[in-house]
């Protein structure tokens, strides 16, 4: 082989090594970012669970309040009828 060919192959190998090094570094960065995203997703899931529990409690409270309000309205209607007699 000629020297030019050897130099060219050496340059190509050098470029390939640089490319692989860059890709490896990029891969490591992406792995860390993926870990961060997974952590964020887990935090959001926990917050969502808390929010769902709060909403469930609020719905139960609302149902209870509506039930009491309806009962009070019935009692008022009875009292009004009783007073009109």
Backbone as JSON, one array per atom type, in Angstrom:
{
  "sequence": "XXXXXXXXXXXXXXXXXXXXXXXXXXXXXXXXXXXXXXXXXXXXXXXXXXXXXXXXXXXXXXXXXXXXXXXXXXXXXXXXXXXXX",
  "N": [[0.84, -1.18, 0.0], [0.33, 2.23, -0.6], [1.75, 5.17, 0.87], [-0.02, 7.29, 0.96], [-2.49, 6.02, 0.93], [-2.34, 4.62, 3.33], [-2.19, 6.78, 5.12], [-4.65, 7.92, 4.63], [-6.39, 5.85, 5.46], [-5.69, 5.82, 8.14], [-6.59, 8.35, 8.92], [-9.32, 7.96, 8.49], [-9.87, 5.97, 10.4], [-9.25, 7.4, 12.7], [-11.26, 9.37, 12.58], [-13.5, 7.71, 12.81], [-13.12, 6.71, 15.4], [-13.39, 9.07, 16.85], [-16.05, 9.66, 16.25], [-17.37, 7.45, 17.38], [-16.66, 7.85, 20.04], [-17.97, 10.29, 20.55], [-20.62, 9.49, 20.11], [-20.86, 7.62, 22.16], [-20.59, 9.26, 24.39], [-22.84, 10.92, 24.0], [-24.8, 8.98, 24.29], [-24.52, 8.31, 27.0], [-25.29, 10.72, 28.17], [-27.95, 10.81, 27.31], [-28.94, 8.56, 28.64], [-28.8, 9.44, 31.29], [-30.56, 11.59, 31.18], [-32.89, 10.19, 30.6], [-33.19, 8.75, 32.98], [-33.71, 10.91, 34.67], [-36.15, 11.78, 33.58], [-37.75, 9.54, 34.09], [-37.77, 9.65, 36.87], [-39.08, 12.09, 37.26], [-41.58, 11.39, 36.17], [-42.43, 9.47, 38.01], [-42.71, 11.1, 40.28], [-44.79, 12.75, 39.4], [-46.81, 10.83, 39.17], [-47.15, 10.15, 41.87], [-48.04, 12.6, 42.89], [-50.42, 12.76, 41.46], [-51.84, 10.62, 42.54], [-52.25, 11.57, 45.14], [-53.78, 13.84, 44.55], [-56.01, 12.59, 43.39], [-57.02, 11.22, 45.63], [-57.73, 13.39, 47.23], [-59.71, 14.57, 45.6], [-61.6, 12.51, 45.61], [-62.35, 12.52, 48.3], [-63.44, 15.1, 48.38], [-65.63, 14.8, 46.66], [-67.15, 12.99, 48.14], [-67.69, 14.58, 50.36], [-69.18, 16.59, 49.11], [-71.41, 15.12, 48.22], [-72.46, 14.42, 50.71], [-73.07, 16.95, 51.77], [-75.03, 17.8, 49.91], [-76.98, 15.93, 50.43], [-77.64, 16.56, 53.09], [-78.55, 19.16, 52.68], [-80.82, 18.7, 51.1], [-82.36, 17.26, 52.91], [-82.73, 19.22, 54.88], [-84.2, 21.08, 53.4], [-86.54, 19.61, 52.97], [-87.46, 19.42, 55.6], [-87.9, 22.13, 56.17], [-89.95, 22.65, 54.35], [-91.95, 21.02, 55.45], [-92.29, 22.32, 57.92], [-93.24, 24.82, 57.04], [-95.69, 24.08, 55.87], [-96.94, 23.12, 58.13], [-97.1, 25.44, 59.71], [-98.83, 26.98, 58.21], [-101.26, 25.86, 58.55]],
  "CA": [[0.0, 0.0, 0.0], [1.07, 3.48, -0.65], [1.69, 5.98, 2.09], [-1.25, 8.08, 0.9], [-3.58, 5.14, 1.31], [-2.2, 4.38, 4.76], [-2.57, 8.02, 5.8], [-6.1, 8.07, 4.47], [-7.02, 4.87, 6.35], [-5.45, 6.29, 9.51], [-7.53, 9.46, 9.13], [-10.66, 7.39, 8.59], [-9.95, 5.33, 11.71], [-9.28, 8.48, 13.7], [-12.61, 9.94, 12.51], [-14.43, 6.72, 13.36], [-12.93, 6.68, 16.86], [-14.01, 10.3, 17.36], [-17.5, 9.51, 16.12], [-17.8, 6.48, 18.4], [-16.51, 8.54, 21.33], [-19.06, 11.26, 20.64], [-21.86, 8.73, 20.27], [-20.85, 7.04, 23.5], [-20.87, 10.37, 25.31], [-24.24, 11.29, 23.8], [-25.6, 7.9, 24.86], [-24.47, 8.45, 28.45], [-26.12, 11.89, 28.49], [-29.35, 10.41, 27.1], [-29.3, 7.64, 29.72], [-29.03, 10.25, 32.49], [-31.79, 12.33, 30.95], [-33.97, 9.23, 30.73], [-33.36, 8.52, 34.42], [-34.37, 12.1, 35.21], [-37.53, 11.77, 33.11], [-38.45, 8.5, 34.85], [-37.94, 10.17, 38.22], [-40.14, 13.09, 37.17], [-42.85, 10.69, 35.94], [-42.81, 8.87, 39.29], [-43.19, 12.19, 41.13], [-46.11, 13.16, 38.9], [-47.75, 9.78, 39.54], [-47.44, 10.29, 43.3], [-48.88, 13.79, 43.03], [-51.72, 12.43, 40.9], [-52.51, 9.78, 43.51], [-52.69, 12.45, 46.21], [-54.87, 14.65, 44.0], [-57.19, 11.72, 43.24], [-57.58, 10.99, 46.96], [-58.38, 14.64, 47.64], [-60.94, 14.71, 44.82], [-62.55, 11.51, 46.1], [-62.87, 13.05, 49.56], [-64.28, 16.26, 48.09], [-66.89, 14.3, 46.11], [-67.91, 12.42, 49.25], [-68.19, 15.72, 51.13], [-70.23, 17.24, 48.33], [-72.6, 14.27, 48.3], [-72.99, 14.54, 52.08], [-73.67, 18.29, 51.89], [-76.27, 17.82, 49.13], [-77.95, 15.12, 51.15], [-78.1, 17.35, 54.24], [-79.32, 20.29, 52.18], [-82.13, 18.19, 50.68], [-83.09, 16.93, 54.13], [-83.13, 20.49, 55.49], [-85.26, 21.65, 52.58], [-87.76, 18.85, 53.27], [-87.91, 19.82, 56.94], [-88.45, 23.49, 56.04], [-91.24, 22.55, 53.67], [-92.89, 20.49, 56.44], [-92.58, 23.38, 58.88], [-94.07, 25.84, 56.38], [-97.03, 23.54, 55.76], [-97.48, 23.02, 59.5], [-97.41, 26.78, 60.17], [-99.94, 27.53, 57.44], [-102.52, 25.26, 58.97]],
  "C": [[0.88, 1.24, 0.0], [0.87, 4.24, 0.65], [0.4, 6.81, 2.13], [-2.44, 7.25, 1.37], [-3.54, 4.86, 2.81], [-2.62, 5.61, 5.58], [-4.08, 8.23, 5.77], [-6.85, 7.11, 5.4], [-6.86, 5.28, 7.81], [-6.41, 7.43, 9.85], [-8.96, 8.94, 9.31], [-10.86, 6.72, 9.95], [-10.03, 6.36, 12.82], [-10.67, 9.1, 13.75], [-13.64, 8.99, 13.12], [-14.33, 6.67, 14.89], [-13.56, 7.92, 17.49], [-15.53, 10.19, 17.35], [-18.03, 8.57, 17.19], [-17.71, 7.11, 19.79], [-17.64, 9.53, 21.56], [-20.39, 10.56, 20.87], [-21.96, 8.12, 21.66], [-21.18, 8.1, 24.54], [-22.33, 10.78, 25.22], [-25.16, 10.25, 24.43], [-25.64, 8.01, 26.38], [-25.35, 9.63, 28.91], [-27.6, 11.52, 28.37], [-29.81, 9.46, 28.2], [-29.61, 8.43, 31.0], [-30.33, 11.03, 32.36], [-33.0, 11.41, 31.09], [-34.24, 8.91, 32.19], [-34.09, 9.69, 35.06], [-35.84, 12.14, 34.83], [-38.33, 10.73, 33.89], [-38.72, 8.97, 36.27], [-39.08, 11.2, 38.25], [-41.51, 12.43, 37.0], [-43.34, 10.06, 37.25], [-43.35, 9.93, 40.25], [-44.58, 12.65, 40.71], [-47.16, 12.12, 39.27], [-48.13, 9.89, 41.02], [-48.35, 11.49, 43.55], [-50.3, 13.51, 42.53], [-52.51, 11.56, 41.87], [-53.06, 10.63, 44.67], [-53.89, 13.29, 45.75], [-56.14, 13.82, 43.85], [-57.84, 11.43, 44.58], [-58.32, 12.23, 47.46], [-59.7, 14.82, 46.91], [-62.01, 13.72, 45.28], [-63.18, 11.99, 47.4], [-63.81, 14.23, 49.32], [-65.63, 15.82, 47.52], [-67.77, 13.72, 47.22], [-68.5, 13.55, 50.11], [-69.33, 16.41, 50.41], [-71.52, 16.43, 48.39], [-73.26, 14.41, 49.67], [-73.7, 15.89, 52.26], [-74.98, 18.37, 51.12], [-77.37, 17.04, 49.84], [-78.52, 15.9, 52.34], [-78.96, 18.53, 53.78], [-80.72, 19.84, 51.77], [-82.97, 17.85, 51.9], [-83.58, 18.2, 54.82], [-84.27, 21.15, 54.72], [-86.59, 20.93, 52.83], [-88.33, 19.27, 54.62], [-88.52, 21.22, 56.91], [-89.83, 23.47, 55.39], [-92.3, 22.01, 54.63], [-93.29, 21.56, 57.44], [-93.48, 24.46, 58.28], [-95.52, 25.34, 56.26], [-97.71, 23.51, 57.12], [-97.89, 24.42, 60.0], [-98.59, 27.41, 59.42], [-101.27, 26.96, 57.85], [-103.08, 25.96, 60.11]]
}
